[in-house]
Amino acid sequence: MEKAYFVYILASSRNGTLYIGVTNNLERRTYEHKNNAMKGFTQKYGVHRLVWYESTNNIESAIQREKQIKKWNRSWKIRLIEETNPQWKDLD
């Protein structure tokens, strides 16, 4: 059985602060963000809404994609979110 890895974007609100991450367990990781299980950026800025994610079977690909998206300008990140989630609904 192949393992799944996820690249994801969280937002504080529509067009709000964004956080980009990678994980092998999206459900657990979004729970941790929403419940401030760890101190850090998402806790400080209230970034708890899962607005976009994609999966891959390869951790190196996931990490590379995360780095790629982090380098994008904000308008590209917003376009990526709105292509599949125009209402910025919480996908979790």
NUZAKOL-483378 format. One record per residue: residue number from 1; residue in three letters; x, y, z of N, C-alpha, C, O, CB in turn. Coordinates in nm, 3 decimals, always signed. Each point is the difference from the previous one (the first is absolute). Last residue first. Glycine has a CB too. Example, Ala and Ser with C-alpha at 12.3 -4.5 7.8 and 13.67 -1.06 7.14 Angstrom:
atom k=2&r=ser&n.east=+1.285&n.north=-0.225&n.up=+0.708&ca.east=+0.082&ca.north=+0.119&ca.up=+0.006&c.east=-0.077&c.north=+0.109&c.up=+0.073&o.east=+0.051&o.north=+0.111&o.up=+0.017&cb.east=+0.067&cb.north=-0.174&cb.up=-0.232 .
atom k=1&r=ala&n.east=-0.089&n.north=-0.509&n.up=+0.208&ca.east=-0.089&ca.north=+0.119&ca.up=+0.000&c.east=+0.090&c.north=+0.120&c.up=+0.000&o.east=+0.104&o.north=-0.002&o.up=+0.066&cb.east=-0.293&cb.north=-0.115&cb.up=+0.059 .
***
This chain:
atom k=92&r=asp&n.east=-1.204&n.north=+2.088&n.up=+0.572&ca.east=+0.019&ca.north=-0.101&ca.up=+0.105&c.east=-0.131&c.north=-0.032&c.up=+0.068&o.east=-0.004&o.north=-0.083&o.up=+0.091&cb.east=+0.237&cb.north=+0.164&cb.up=-0.054 .
atom k=91&r=leu&n.east=-0.155&n.north=+0.262&n.up=-0.374&ca.east=-0.009&ca.north=-0.133&ca.up=-0.059&c.east=+0.017&c.north=-0.112&c.up=+0.101&o.east=-0.010&o.north=-0.118&o.up=-0.034&cb.east=+0.096&cb.north=+0.215&cb.up=-0.175 .
atom k=90&r=asp&n.east=-0.268&n.north=+0.436&n.up=+0.196&ca.east=+0.091&ca.north=-0.085&ca.up=+0.076&c.east=-0.020&c.north=-0.144&c.up=-0.049&o.east=-0.109&o.north=-0.055&o.up=+0.014&cb.east=+0.103&cb.north=+0.211&cb.up=+0.190 .
atom k=89&r=lys&n.east=-0.087&n.north=+0.267&n.up=-0.533&ca.east=-0.061&ca.north=-0.083&ca.up=+0.105&c.east=+0.108&c.north=-0.082&c.up=+0.070&o.east=+0.102&o.north=-0.035&o.up=-0.059&cb.east=-0.318&cb.north=+0.022&cb.up=-0.071 .
atom k=88&r=trp&n.east=+0.213&n.north=+0.369&n.up=-0.240&ca.east=+0.096&ca.north=-0.013&ca.up=+0.110&c.east=-0.062&c.north=-0.077&c.up=+0.117&o.east=+0.024&o.north=+0.033&o.up=+0.116&cb.east=+0.085&cb.north=+0.183&cb.up=-0.187 .
atom k=87&r=gln&n.east=-0.288&n.north=-0.123&n.up=-0.384&ca.east=-0.063&ca.north=+0.058&ca.up=+0.118&c.east=+0.090&c.north=-0.003&c.up=+0.123&o.east=-0.039&o.north=+0.049&o.up=+0.107&cb.east=-0.180&cb.north=-0.118&cb.up=-0.200 .
atom k=86&r=pro&n.east=+0.347&n.north=-0.122&n.up=-0.336&ca.east=-0.024&ca.north=+0.144&ca.up=-0.017&c.east=-0.064&c.north=+0.068&c.up=+0.121&o.east=+0.012&o.north=+0.121&o.up=+0.015&cb.east=-0.035&cb.north=-0.168&cb.up=-0.256 .
atom k=85&r=asn&n.east=+0.301&n.north=-0.398&n.up=+0.117&ca.east=-0.076&ca.north=+0.038&ca.up=+0.118&c.east=-0.030&c.north=+0.151&c.up=-0.004&o.east=+0.053&o.north=+0.075&o.up=+0.082&cb.east=+0.054&cb.north=-0.263&cb.up=+0.052 .
atom k=84&r=thr&n.east=+0.142&n.north=-0.039&n.up=-0.479&ca.east=-0.076&ca.north=-0.114&ca.up=+0.052&c.east=-0.089&c.north=+0.036&c.up=+0.119&o.east=-0.088&o.north=-0.078&o.up=+0.037&cb.east=+0.271&cb.north=-0.069&cb.up=-0.116 .
atom k=83&r=glu&n.east=+0.079&n.north=+0.480&n.up=-0.152&ca.east=-0.030&ca.north=-0.093&ca.up=-0.109&c.east=-0.087&c.north=-0.116&c.up=+0.046&o.east=-0.086&o.north=-0.047&o.up=-0.075&cb.east=+0.302&cb.north=+0.109&cb.up=-0.032 .
atom k=82&r=glu&n.east=-0.033&n.north=+0.270&n.up=+0.409&ca.east=-0.131&ca.north=+0.030&ca.up=-0.059&c.east=-0.034&c.north=-0.087&c.up=-0.120&o.east=-0.117&o.north=-0.007&o.up=-0.039&cb.east=+0.147&cb.north=+0.238&cb.up=+0.118 .
atom k=81&r=ile&n.east=+0.398&n.north=-0.268&n.up=+0.147&ca.east=-0.109&ca.north=-0.030&ca.up=+0.093&c.east=-0.135&c.north=+0.014&c.up=-0.072&o.east=-0.084&o.north=-0.090&o.up=+0.008&cb.east=+0.224&cb.north=+0.170&cb.up=+0.187 .
atom k=80&r=leu&n.east=+0.238&n.north=+0.050&n.up=-0.437&ca.east=+0.003&ca.north=-0.144&ca.up=+0.023&c.east=-0.115&c.north=-0.043&c.up=+0.091&o.east=-0.069&o.north=-0.098&o.up=-0.028&cb.east=+0.319&cb.north=+0.099&cb.up=-0.001 .
atom k=79&r=arg&n.east=-0.180&n.north=+0.460&n.up=-0.037&ca.east=-0.057&ca.north=-0.062&ca.up=-0.119&c.east=-0.006&c.north=-0.152&c.up=+0.016&o.east=-0.099&o.north=-0.062&o.up=-0.038&cb.east=+0.187&cb.north=+0.251&cb.up=-0.104 .
atom k=78&r=ile&n.east=+0.129&n.north=+0.054&n.up=+0.477&ca.east=-0.145&ca.north=+0.024&ca.up=+0.007&c.east=-0.068&c.north=-0.065&c.up=-0.120&o.east=-0.107&o.north=-0.060&o.up=+0.014&cb.east=+0.144&cb.north=+0.277&cb.up=+0.111 .
atom k=77&r=lys&n.east=+0.428&n.north=-0.224&n.up=-0.120&ca.east=-0.052&ca.north=-0.088&ca.up=+0.106&c.east=-0.152&c.north=+0.014&c.up=+0.010&o.east=-0.071&o.north=-0.100&o.up=+0.014&cb.east=+0.289&cb.north=+0.120&cb.up=+0.113 .
atom k=76&r=trp&n.east=+0.008&n.north=+0.269&n.up=-0.420&ca.east=+0.002&ca.north=-0.137&ca.up=-0.053&c.east=-0.057&c.north=-0.098&c.up=+0.102&o.east=-0.072&o.north=-0.092&o.up=-0.037&cb.east=+0.273&cb.north=+0.149&cb.up=-0.104 .
atom k=75&r=ser&n.east=-0.146&n.north=+0.394&n.up=+0.270&ca.east=-0.111&ca.north=-0.013&ca.up=-0.095&c.east=-0.004&c.north=-0.141&c.up=-0.062&o.east=-0.108&o.north=-0.051&o.up=-0.028&cb.east=+0.125&cb.north=+0.298&cb.up=-0.021 .
atom k=74&r=arg&n.east=+0.343&n.north=-0.125&n.up=+0.348&ca.east=-0.129&ca.north=-0.020&ca.up=+0.066&c.east=-0.114&c.north=-0.022&c.up=-0.099&o.east=-0.087&o.north=-0.085&o.up=+0.024&cb.east=+0.169&cb.north=+0.226&cb.up=+0.163 .
atom k=73&r=asn&n.east=+0.411&n.north=-0.281&n.up=-0.335&ca.east=-0.058&ca.north=+0.123&ca.up=+0.054&c.east=-0.143&c.north=-0.029&c.up=+0.047&o.east=-0.060&o.north=-0.100&o.up=-0.036&cb.east=+0.204&cb.north=+0.243&cb.up=-0.119 .
atom k=72&r=trp&n.east=+0.231&n.north=-0.534&n.up=+0.166&ca.east=-0.093&ca.north=+0.071&ca.up=-0.087&c.east=-0.041&c.north=+0.133&c.up=+0.061&o.east=+0.005&o.north=+0.018&o.up=+0.122&cb.east=-0.087&cb.north=-0.236&cb.up=-0.212 .
atom k=71&r=lys&n.east=+0.356&n.north=-0.124&n.up=+0.307&ca.east=+0.072&ca.north=+0.103&ca.up=-0.076&c.east=-0.092&c.north=+0.084&c.up=-0.088&o.east=+0.038&o.north=+0.109&o.up=-0.043&cb.east=+0.160&cb.north=-0.258&cb.up=+0.046 .
atom k=70&r=lys&n.east=-0.359&n.north=-0.228&n.up=+0.249&ca.east=+0.044&ca.north=+0.104&ca.up=+0.094&c.east=+0.072&c.north=+0.114&c.up=-0.071&o.east=-0.005&o.north=+0.114&o.up=+0.046&cb.east=+0.026&cb.north=-0.289&cb.up=+0.130 .
atom k=69&r=ile&n.east=-0.148&n.north=-0.211&n.up=-0.422&ca.east=-0.114&ca.north=+0.087&ca.up=+0.030&c.east=+0.040&c.north=+0.111&c.up=+0.096&o.east=-0.047&o.north=+0.113&o.up=-0.014&cb.east=-0.109&cb.north=-0.306&cb.up=-0.021 .
atom k=68&r=gln&n.east=+0.486&n.north=-0.131&n.up=-0.069&ca.east=-0.039&ca.north=+0.074&ca.up=-0.120&c.east=-0.112&c.north=+0.099&c.up=+0.032&o.east=+0.009&o.north=+0.118&o.up=-0.035&cb.east=+0.058&cb.north=-0.314&cb.up=-0.108 .
atom k=67&r=lys&n.east=+0.068&n.north=-0.105&n.up=+0.479&ca.east=+0.100&ca.north=+0.105&ca.up=-0.021&c.east=-0.036&c.north=+0.087&c.up=-0.120&o.east=+0.016&o.north=+0.122&o.up=+0.004&cb.east=+0.160&cb.north=-0.270&cb.up=+0.096 .
atom k=66&r=glu&n.east=-0.446&n.north=-0.230&n.up=-0.023&ca.east=-0.016&ca.north=+0.097&ca.up=+0.109&c.east=+0.096&c.north=+0.118&c.up=-0.018&o.east=-0.041&o.north=+0.115&o.up=+0.009&cb.east=-0.031&cb.north=-0.301&cb.up=+0.147 .
atom k=65&r=arg&n.east=+0.121&n.north=-0.175&n.up=-0.449&ca.east=-0.120&ca.north=+0.078&ca.up=-0.032&c.east=-0.026&c.north=+0.106&c.up=+0.107&o.east=-0.035&o.north=+0.114&o.up=-0.032&cb.east=-0.062&cb.north=-0.312&cb.up=-0.089 .
atom k=64&r=gln&n.east=+0.448&n.north=-0.108&n.up=+0.197&ca.east=+0.033&ca.north=+0.088&ca.up=-0.112&c.east=-0.118&c.north=+0.090&c.up=-0.036&o.east=+0.018&o.north=+0.120&o.up=-0.025&cb.east=+0.143&cb.north=-0.292&cb.up=-0.062 .
atom k=63&r=ile&n.east=-0.230&n.north=-0.162&n.up=+0.407&ca.east=+0.086&ca.north=+0.105&ca.up=+0.054&c.east=+0.037&c.north=+0.100&c.up=-0.108&o.east=+0.001&o.north=+0.121&o.up=+0.024&cb.east=+0.090&cb.north=-0.282&cb.up=+0.147 .
atom k=62&r=ala&n.east=-0.335&n.north=-0.217&n.up=-0.305&ca.east=-0.081&ca.north=+0.085&ca.up=+0.088&c.east=+0.082&c.north=+0.116&c.up=+0.055&o.east=-0.046&o.north=+0.114&o.up=+0.001&cb.east=-0.095&cb.north=-0.313&cb.up=+0.060 .
atom k=61&r=ser&n.east=+0.360&n.north=-0.131&n.up=-0.315&ca.east=-0.087&ca.north=+0.082&ca.up=-0.085&c.east=-0.084&c.north=+0.095&c.up=+0.083&o.east=-0.019&o.north=+0.116&o.up=-0.037&cb.east=+0.011&cb.north=-0.301&cb.up=-0.131 .
atom k=60&r=glu&n.east=+0.270&n.north=-0.129&n.up=+0.395&ca.east=+0.086&ca.north=+0.100&ca.up=-0.064&c.east=-0.081&c.north=+0.093&c.up=-0.090&o.east=+0.026&o.north=+0.121&o.up=-0.005&cb.east=+0.166&cb.north=-0.284&cb.up=+0.014 .
atom k=59&r=ile&n.east=-0.410&n.north=-0.205&n.up=+0.197&ca.east=+0.029&ca.north=+0.107&ca.up=+0.095&c.east=+0.088&c.north=+0.108&c.up=-0.063&o.east=-0.019&o.north=+0.118&o.up=+0.027&cb.east=+0.000&cb.north=-0.282&cb.up=+0.160 .
atom k=58&r=asn&n.east=-0.344&n.north=-0.163&n.up=-0.433&ca.east=+0.143&ca.north=+0.018&ca.up=+0.013&c.east=+0.032&c.north=+0.119&c.up=+0.090&o.east=-0.040&o.north=+0.112&o.up=-0.029&cb.east=+0.071&cb.north=-0.212&cb.up=-0.199 .
atom k=57&r=asn&n.east=-0.466&n.north=-0.046&n.up=+0.059&ca.east=+0.054&ca.north=-0.120&ca.up=+0.065&c.east=+0.148&c.north=+0.014&c.up=+0.033&o.east=+0.060&o.north=-0.092&o.up=+0.055&cb.east=-0.230&cb.north=-0.043&cb.up=-0.176 .
atom k=56&r=thr&n.east=-0.234&n.north=+0.529&n.up=+0.099&ca.east=+0.095&ca.north=-0.071&ca.up=-0.084&c.east=+0.047&c.north=-0.122&c.up=+0.077&o.east=-0.017&o.north=-0.007&o.up=+0.122&cb.east=+0.090&cb.north=+0.221&cb.up=-0.240 .
atom k=55&r=ser&n.east=-0.481&n.north=+0.225&n.up=+0.126&ca.east=+0.073&ca.north=-0.114&ca.up=+0.054&c.east=+0.093&c.north=-0.060&c.up=-0.105&o.east=-0.019&o.north=+0.017&o.up=-0.120&cb.east=-0.171&cb.north=-0.064&cb.up=+0.277 .
atom k=54&r=glu&n.east=-0.068&n.north=+0.551&n.up=-0.002&ca.east=+0.018&ca.north=-0.101&ca.up=-0.103&c.east=+0.084&c.north=-0.111&c.up=+0.058&o.east=+0.074&o.north=+0.020&o.up=+0.097&cb.east=-0.093&cb.north=+0.152&cb.up=-0.284 .
atom k=53&r=tyr&n.east=-0.307&n.north=+0.296&n.up=+0.351&ca.east=+0.101&ca.north=-0.103&ca.up=+0.019&c.east=+0.010&c.north=-0.086&c.up=-0.125&o.east=-0.092&o.north=-0.004&o.up=-0.082&cb.east=+0.050&cb.north=+0.003&cb.up=+0.331 .
atom k=52&r=trp&n.east=-0.215&n.north=+0.477&n.up=+0.011&ca.east=+0.051&ca.north=-0.067&ca.up=-0.120&c.east=+0.096&c.north=-0.110&c.up=+0.042&o.east=+0.073&o.north=+0.013&o.up=+0.098&cb.east=-0.099&cb.north=+0.197&cb.up=-0.236 .
atom k=51&r=val&n.east=-0.213&n.north=+0.058&n.up=+0.458&ca.east=-0.066&ca.north=+0.051&ca.up=-0.120&c.east=+0.047&c.north=-0.067&c.up=-0.129&o.east=-0.063&o.north=+0.016&o.up=-0.104&cb.east=+0.037&cb.north=+0.199&cb.up=+0.223 .
atom k=50&r=leu&n.east=-0.012&n.north=-0.233&n.up=+0.461&ca.east=+0.060&ca.north=-0.073&ca.up=-0.111&c.east=-0.073&c.north=+0.040&c.up=-0.128&o.east=-0.119&o.north=-0.030&o.up=-0.015&cb.east=+0.185&cb.north=-0.166&cb.up=+0.167 .
atom k=49&r=arg&n.east=-0.009&n.north=+0.475&n.up=+0.324&ca.east=-0.094&ca.north=-0.048&ca.up=-0.102&c.east=+0.076&c.north=-0.069&c.up=-0.114&o.east=+0.080&o.north=+0.063&o.up=-0.069&cb.east=-0.241&cb.north=+0.124&cb.up=+0.128 .
atom k=48&r=his&n.east=+0.351&n.north=+0.052&n.up=+0.338&ca.east=-0.058&ca.north=-0.130&ca.up=+0.034&c.east=-0.089&c.north=-0.061&c.up=-0.108&o.east=-0.046&o.north=-0.113&o.up=+0.017&cb.east=+0.057&cb.north=+0.187&cb.up=+0.215 .
atom k=47&r=val&n.east=+0.324&n.north=+0.346&n.up=-0.036&ca.east=-0.011&ca.north=-0.062&ca.up=-0.131&c.east=-0.046&c.north=-0.144&c.up=+0.020&o.east=+0.081&o.north=-0.089&o.up=+0.027&cb.east=+0.102&cb.north=+0.238&cb.up=-0.125 .
atom k=46&r=gly&n.east=-0.063&n.north=+0.247&n.up=+0.409&ca.east=-0.135&ca.north=-0.056&ca.up=-0.012&c.east=-0.027&c.north=-0.064&c.up=-0.135&o.east=-0.109&o.north=+0.013&o.up=-0.055&cb.east=+0.035&cb.north=+0.158&cb.up=+0.214 .
atom k=45&r=tyr&n.east=+0.496&n.north=+0.031&n.up=+0.031&ca.east=-0.081&ca.north=+0.075&ca.up=-0.097&c.east=-0.139&c.north=-0.057&c.up=-0.024&o.east=-0.072&o.north=+0.046&o.up=-0.089&cb.east=+0.284&cb.north=+0.017&cb.up=-0.018 .
atom k=44&r=lys&n.east=+0.106&n.north=-0.256&n.up=+0.426&ca.east=+0.018&ca.north=+0.144&ca.up=+0.014&c.east=-0.095&c.north=+0.080&c.up=-0.089&o.east=-0.054&o.north=+0.102&o.up=+0.041&cb.east=+0.293&cb.north=-0.144&cb.up=+0.015 .
atom k=43&r=gln&n.east=-0.219&n.north=-0.435&n.up=-0.091&ca.east=-0.062&ca.north=+0.042&ca.up=+0.126&c.east=+0.003&c.north=+0.152&c.up=+0.012&o.east=-0.100&o.north=+0.063&o.up=+0.033&cb.east=+0.169&cb.north=-0.281&cb.up=+0.076 .
atom k=42&r=thr&n.east=+0.150&n.north=+0.027&n.up=-0.473&ca.east=-0.145&ca.north=-0.015&ca.up=-0.016&c.east=-0.074&c.north=+0.039&c.up=+0.127&o.east=-0.110&o.north=+0.055&o.up=-0.006&cb.east=+0.149&cb.north=-0.237&cb.up=-0.159 .
atom k=41&r=phe&n.east=+0.446&n.north=+0.198&n.up=+0.165&ca.east=-0.062&ca.north=+0.094&ca.up=-0.093&c.east=-0.152&c.north=-0.012&c.up=-0.003&o.east=-0.070&o.north=+0.101&o.up=+0.011&cb.east=+0.276&cb.north=-0.111&cb.up=-0.146 .
atom k=40&r=gly&n.east=+0.002&n.north=-0.204&n.up=+0.568&ca.east=+0.062&ca.north=+0.034&ca.up=-0.127&c.east=-0.086&c.north=+0.094&c.up=-0.082&o.east=-0.090&o.north=+0.067&o.up=+0.052&cb.east=+0.204&cb.north=-0.286&cb.up=-0.049 .
atom k=39&r=lys&n.east=-0.139&n.north=-0.191&n.up=+0.414&ca.east=+0.019&ca.north=+0.143&ca.up=-0.015&c.east=+0.066&c.north=+0.027&c.up=-0.133&o.east=+0.081&o.north=-0.080&o.up=-0.048&cb.east=-0.062&cb.north=+0.112&cb.up=+0.297 .
atom k=38&r=met&n.east=-0.341&n.north=-0.456&n.up=-0.162&ca.east=+0.140&ca.north=+0.043&ca.up=+0.003&c.east=+0.006&c.north=+0.151&c.up=-0.015&o.east=-0.076&o.north=+0.060&o.up=-0.076&cb.east=+0.153&cb.north=-0.281&cb.up=-0.020 .
atom k=37&r=ala&n.east=-0.494&n.north=+0.010&n.up=+0.115&ca.east=+0.076&ca.north=-0.104&ca.up=+0.070&c.east=+0.148&c.north=+0.037&c.up=+0.012&o.east=+0.069&o.north=-0.048&o.up=+0.090&cb.east=-0.232&cb.north=-0.122&cb.up=-0.175 .
atom k=36&r=asn&n.east=-0.285&n.north=+0.391&n.up=-0.076&ca.east=+0.122&ca.north=+0.063&ca.up=+0.049&c.east=+0.085&c.north=-0.096&c.up=+0.082&o.east=+0.050&o.north=+0.035&o.up=+0.107&cb.east=-0.170&cb.north=+0.181&cb.up=-0.106 .
atom k=35&r=asn&n.east=-0.289&n.north=-0.306&n.up=-0.265&ca.east=-0.003&ca.north=-0.005&ca.up=+0.146&c.east=+0.126&c.north=+0.055&c.up=+0.065&o.east=+0.025&o.north=-0.023&o.up=+0.118&cb.east=-0.173&cb.north=-0.173&cb.up=-0.137 .
atom k=34&r=lys&n.east=+0.089&n.north=+0.171&n.up=-0.460&ca.east=-0.125&ca.north=+0.058&ca.up=+0.049&c.east=-0.007&c.north=+0.009&c.up=+0.152&o.east=-0.065&o.north=+0.088&o.up=+0.055&cb.east=-0.045&cb.north=-0.177&cb.up=-0.257 .
atom k=33&r=his&n.east=+0.485&n.north=-0.125&n.up=-0.014&ca.east=-0.005&ca.north=+0.144&ca.up=-0.029&c.east=-0.124&c.north=+0.064&c.up=+0.063&o.east=+0.010&o.north=+0.105&o.up=+0.064&cb.east=+0.115&cb.north=-0.145&cb.up=-0.279 .
atom k=32&r=glu&n.east=-0.086&n.north=-0.427&n.up=+0.249&ca.east=+0.104&ca.north=+0.066&ca.up=+0.080&c.east=-0.002&c.north=+0.151&c.up=-0.023&o.east=+0.009&o.north=+0.077&o.up=+0.096&cb.east=+0.132&cb.north=-0.284&cb.up=-0.106 .
atom k=31&r=tyr&n.east=-0.421&n.north=-0.056&n.up=-0.259&ca.east=-0.049&ca.north=+0.000&ca.up=+0.139&c.east=+0.100&c.north=+0.074&c.up=+0.089&o.east=-0.040&o.north=+0.083&o.up=+0.083&cb.east=-0.081&cb.north=-0.302&cb.up=-0.121 .
atom k=30&r=thr&n.east=+0.248&n.north=+0.140&n.up=-0.401&ca.east=-0.096&ca.north=+0.111&ca.up=+0.007&c.east=-0.061&c.north=+0.008&c.up=+0.139&o.east=-0.029&o.north=+0.110&o.up=+0.048&cb.east=-0.020&cb.north=-0.135&cb.up=-0.293 .
atom k=29&r=arg&n.east=+0.344&n.north=-0.332&n.up=+0.169&ca.east=+0.071&ca.north=+0.128&ca.up=-0.006&c.east=-0.097&c.north=+0.117&c.up=+0.006&o.east=+0.028&o.north=+0.098&o.up=+0.069&cb.east=+0.152&cb.north=-0.207&cb.up=-0.202 .
atom k=28&r=arg&n.east=-0.348&n.north=-0.337&n.up=+0.116&ca.east=+0.069&ca.north=+0.027&ca.up=+0.128&c.east=+0.061&c.north=+0.139&c.up=+0.000&o.east=-0.011&o.north=+0.074&o.up=+0.097&cb.east=+0.060&cb.north=-0.318&cb.up=-0.071 .
atom k=27&r=glu&n.east=-0.245&n.north=+0.101&n.up=-0.430&ca.east=-0.102&ca.north=+0.012&ca.up=+0.105&c.east=+0.063&c.north=+0.036&c.up=+0.134&o.east=-0.046&o.north=+0.091&o.up=+0.069&cb.east=-0.096&cb.north=-0.258&cb.up=-0.191 .
atom k=26&r=leu&n.east=+0.425&n.north=+0.072&n.up=-0.251&ca.east=-0.068&ca.north=+0.130&ca.up=-0.010&c.east=-0.102&c.north=+0.021&c.up=+0.111&o.east=-0.011&o.north=+0.109&o.up=+0.054&cb.east=+0.046&cb.north=-0.117&cb.up=-0.300 .
atom k=25&r=asn&n.east=+0.416&n.north=-0.280&n.up=+0.177&ca.east=-0.129&ca.north=-0.025&ca.up=+0.063&c.east=-0.076&c.north=+0.133&c.up=+0.007&o.east=+0.012&o.north=+0.073&o.up=+0.098&cb.east=+0.081&cb.north=-0.270&cb.up=+0.038 .
atom k=24&r=asn&n.east=+0.347&n.north=+0.171&n.up=-0.302&ca.east=-0.042&ca.north=-0.133&ca.up=-0.045&c.east=-0.135&c.north=-0.039&c.up=+0.061&o.east=-0.052&o.north=-0.108&o.up=-0.026&cb.east=+0.292&cb.north=+0.042&cb.up=+0.002 .
atom k=23&r=thr&n.east=-0.020&n.north=+0.575&n.up=-0.116&ca.east=-0.023&ca.north=-0.098&ca.up=+0.105&c.east=-0.031&c.north=-0.136&c.up=-0.062&o.east=-0.033&o.north=-0.010&o.up=-0.119&cb.east=-0.051&cb.north=+0.190&cb.up=+0.273 .
atom k=22&r=val&n.east=+0.222&n.north=+0.397&n.up=-0.235&ca.east=+0.002&ca.north=-0.135&ca.up=-0.055&c.east=-0.014&c.north=-0.098&c.up=+0.115&o.east=+0.054&o.north=+0.023&o.up=+0.109&cb.east=+0.090&cb.north=+0.047&cb.up=-0.306 .
atom k=21&r=gly&n.east=-0.264&n.north=+0.501&n.up=+0.089&ca.east=+0.071&ca.north=-0.106&ca.up=+0.068&c.east=-0.007&c.north=-0.131&c.up=-0.074&o.east=-0.065&o.north=-0.011&o.up=-0.104&cb.east=+0.017&cb.north=+0.124&cb.up=+0.316 .
atom k=20&r=ile&n.east=-0.069&n.north=+0.468&n.up=-0.185&ca.east=+0.018&ca.north=-0.114&ca.up=-0.089&c.east=+0.082&c.north=-0.105&c.up=+0.072&o.east=+0.104&o.north=+0.031&o.up=+0.058&cb.east=-0.118&cb.north=+0.116&cb.up=-0.264 .
atom k=19&r=tyr&n.east=-0.318&n.north=+0.317&n.up=+0.311&ca.east=+0.107&ca.north=-0.089&ca.up=+0.049&c.east=+0.005&c.north=-0.120&c.up=-0.094&o.east=-0.103&o.north=-0.058&o.up=-0.032&cb.east=+0.072&cb.north=+0.133&cb.up=+0.276 .
atom k=18&r=leu&n.east=-0.191&n.north=+0.474&n.up=-0.224&ca.east=+0.011&ca.north=-0.135&ca.up=-0.053&c.east=+0.116&c.north=-0.074&c.up=+0.065&o.east=+0.101&o.north=+0.059&o.up=+0.038&cb.east=-0.199&cb.north=+0.018&cb.up=-0.255 .
atom k=17&r=thr&n.east=-0.270&n.north=+0.370&n.up=+0.309&ca.east=+0.135&ca.north=-0.053&ca.up=+0.015&c.east=+0.002&c.north=-0.146&c.up=-0.045&o.east=-0.091&o.north=-0.076&o.up=+0.033&cb.east=+0.137&cb.north=+0.235&cb.up=+0.157 .
atom k=16&r=gly&n.east=-0.455&n.north=+0.082&n.up=-0.395&ca.east=+0.074&ca.north=+0.030&ca.up=+0.122&c.east=+0.142&c.north=-0.055&c.up=-0.004&o.east=+0.055&o.north=-0.026&o.up=-0.107&cb.east=-0.271&cb.north=+0.026&cb.up=+0.230 .
atom k=15&r=asn&n.east=-0.186&n.north=-0.032&n.up=-0.436&ca.east=+0.105&ca.north=+0.098&ca.up=-0.032&c.east=+0.082&c.north=+0.042&c.up=+0.123&o.east=+0.063&o.north=+0.105&o.up=+0.000&cb.east=-0.206&cb.north=-0.023&cb.up=-0.186 .
atom k=14&r=arg&n.east=-0.250&n.north=-0.333&n.up=+0.352&ca.east=+0.010&ca.north=+0.022&ca.up=-0.145&c.east=+0.098&c.north=+0.114&c.up=-0.025&o.east=-0.013&o.north=+0.108&o.up=+0.058&cb.east=-0.225&cb.north=-0.190&cb.up=-0.096 .
atom k=13&r=ser&n.east=+0.354&n.north=-0.139&n.up=+0.478&ca.east=-0.132&ca.north=+0.039&ca.up=-0.052&c.east=+0.016&c.north=+0.014&c.up=-0.151&o.east=+0.109&o.north=-0.018&o.up=-0.053&cb.east=-0.178&cb.north=+0.138&cb.up=+0.271 .
atom k=12&r=ser&n.east=+0.418&n.north=-0.307&n.up=+0.028&ca.east=-0.069&ca.north=+0.055&ca.up=+0.117&c.east=-0.143&c.north=+0.039&c.up=-0.035&o.east=-0.089&o.north=-0.007&o.up=+0.084&cb.east=+0.308&cb.north=+0.091&cb.up=+0.006 .
atom k=11&r=ala&n.east=+0.060&n.north=-0.491&n.up=-0.335&ca.east=-0.023&ca.north=+0.144&ca.up=-0.003&c.east=-0.069&c.north=+0.044&c.up=+0.128&o.east=-0.073&o.north=-0.077&o.up=+0.062&cb.east=+0.058&cb.north=+0.074&cb.up=-0.314 .
atom k=10&r=leu&n.east=+0.332&n.north=-0.434&n.up=+0.005&ca.east=-0.096&ca.north=+0.045&ca.up=+0.099&c.east=-0.014&c.north=+0.152&c.up=-0.013&o.east=+0.094&o.north=+0.068&o.up=-0.043&cb.east=-0.035&cb.north=-0.260&cb.up=+0.201 .
atom k=9&r=ile&n.east=+0.127&n.north=-0.240&n.up=-0.486&ca.east=-0.002&ca.north=+0.142&ca.up=+0.033&c.east=-0.111&c.north=+0.024&c.up=+0.101&o.east=-0.114&o.north=-0.042&o.up=-0.018&cb.east=+0.205&cb.north=+0.106&cb.up=-0.212 .
atom k=8&r=tyr&n.east=+0.240&n.north=-0.516&n.up=+0.046&ca.east=-0.127&ca.north=+0.064&ca.up=+0.035&c.east=+0.020&c.north=+0.149&c.up=+0.027&o.east=+0.110&o.north=+0.046&o.up=+0.029&cb.east=-0.191&cb.north=-0.262&cb.up=+0.067 .
atom k=7&r=val&n.east=+0.279&n.north=-0.307&n.up=-0.278&ca.east=+0.039&ca.north=+0.141&ca.up=+0.005&c.east=-0.130&c.north=+0.075&c.up=+0.023&o.east=-0.100&o.north=-0.028&o.up=-0.067&cb.east=+0.307&cb.north=+0.001&cb.up=-0.089 .
atom k=6&r=phe&n.east=-0.084&n.north=-0.516&n.up=+0.254&ca.east=-0.087&ca.north=+0.111&ca.up=-0.036&c.east=+0.074&c.north=+0.133&c.up=+0.010&o.east=+0.072&o.north=+0.025&o.up=+0.096&cb.east=-0.269&cb.north=-0.156&cb.up=-0.016 .
atom k=5&r=tyr&n.east=+0.257&n.north=-0.452&n.up=-0.139&ca.east=+0.055&ca.north=+0.123&ca.up=+0.057&c.east=-0.082&c.north=+0.116&c.up=-0.054&o.east=-0.044&o.north=-0.002&o.up=-0.115&cb.east=+0.278&cb.north=-0.097&cb.up=+0.136 .
atom k=4&r=ala&n.east=-0.266&n.north=-0.484&n.up=+0.034&ca.east=-0.041&ca.north=+0.126&ca.up=-0.060&c.east=+0.063&c.north=+0.116&c.up=+0.076&o.east=+0.014&o.north=-0.004&o.up=+0.122&cb.east=-0.232&cb.north=-0.098&cb.up=-0.199 .
atom k=3&r=lys&n.east=+0.353&n.north=-0.449&n.up=-0.016&ca.east=-0.029&ca.north=+0.104&ca.up=+0.096&c.east=-0.038&c.north=+0.128&c.up=-0.075&o.east=+0.052&o.north=+0.027&o.up=-0.108&cb.east=+0.108&cb.north=-0.130&cb.up=+0.277 .
atom k=2&r=glu&n.east=-0.220&n.north=-0.430&n.up=-0.331&ca.east=+0.079&ca.north=+0.122&ca.up=-0.010&c.east=-0.046&c.north=+0.103&c.up=+0.102&o.east=-0.119&o.north=+0.010&o.up=+0.031&cb.east=+0.157&cb.north=-0.056&cb.up=-0.273 .
atom k=1&r=met&n.east=-0.048&n.north=-0.514&n.up=+0.240&ca.east=-0.084&ca.north=+0.119&ca.up=+0.000&c.east=+0.089&c.north=+0.125&c.up=+0.000&o.east=+0.091&o.north=+0.013&o.up=+0.082&cb.east=-0.276&cb.north=-0.138&cb.up=+0.041 .
***
